[in-house]
Amino acid sequence: MIVVTGSVTARPDSLDEVRKLSLEHVRRSRLEPGCISHAVHVDCENPLRLVFFERWADRAALLAHFAVPASRDFVRALQPLAAAATTIELYDATRLEKL
């Protein structure tokens, strides 16, 4: 499984648009093959920062997601609305059933 975390910090005047675009992206991504979960959350310490948490079945599913034109359009649309550079981190994860 691949875990993806990311974030975007909106400018105060762009927060509503960033939230709208982010929710559209999350809902669209959930329908893609190999998407286990995809969510966006508001950072409790900085309400202008939205944090993404995603789980994908494998690297191929994630690469297919990155290749979807709507995914690339989402990233391009966020850039002028952000107060700082967006972040993304990828992790290869294995689920532990019991400790």
Residue pairs with C-beta under 8 A, 6 or more apart in sequence:
1 36
1 55
1 56
1 57
1 58
1 92
1 93
1 94
1 95
2 55
2 56
2 57
2 58
2 59
2 61
2 62
2 90
2 91
2 92
2 93
3 53
3 54
3 55
3 56
3 90
3 91
3 93
4 52
4 53
4 54
4 55
4 56
4 62
4 88
4 89
4 90
4 91
5 51
5 52
5 53
5 54
5 87
5 88
5 89
5 91
6 51
6 52
6 54
6 86
6 87
6 88
6 89
7 43
7 49
7 50
7 51
7 52
7 86
7 87
8 18
8 22
8 49
8 50
8 78
8 81
8 82
8 86
8 87
9 46
9 48
9 49
9 50
9 82
9 83
9 84
10 17
10 18
10 19
10 48
10 49
10 50
10 81
10 82
10 83
11 48
11 81
11 82
11 83
12 48
14 81
14 82
15 47
15 48
17 81
18 50
18 78
18 81
18 82
19 50
21 74
21 77
21 78
21 81
22 40
22 50
22 52
22 78
23 40
24 74
25 40
25 70
25 71
25 74
26 38
26 39
26 40
26 52
28 70
29 35
29 38
29 54
29 65
29 71
30 37
30 38
32 61
32 64
32 65
32 68
33 61
33 64
34 56
34 57
34 58
34 60
34 61
34 62
34 64
34 65
35 54
35 55
35 56
35 57
35 61
35 65
36 55
36 56
36 57
37 53
37 54
37 55
38 52
38 53
38 54
38 55
39 52
39 53
39 54
40 50
40 51
40 52
40 53
41 50
41 51
41 52
41 53
42 49
42 50
42 51
43 49
43 50
43 51
48 83
55 93
56 62
56 65
59 92
62 90
65 71
66 72
75 86
78 86
79 86
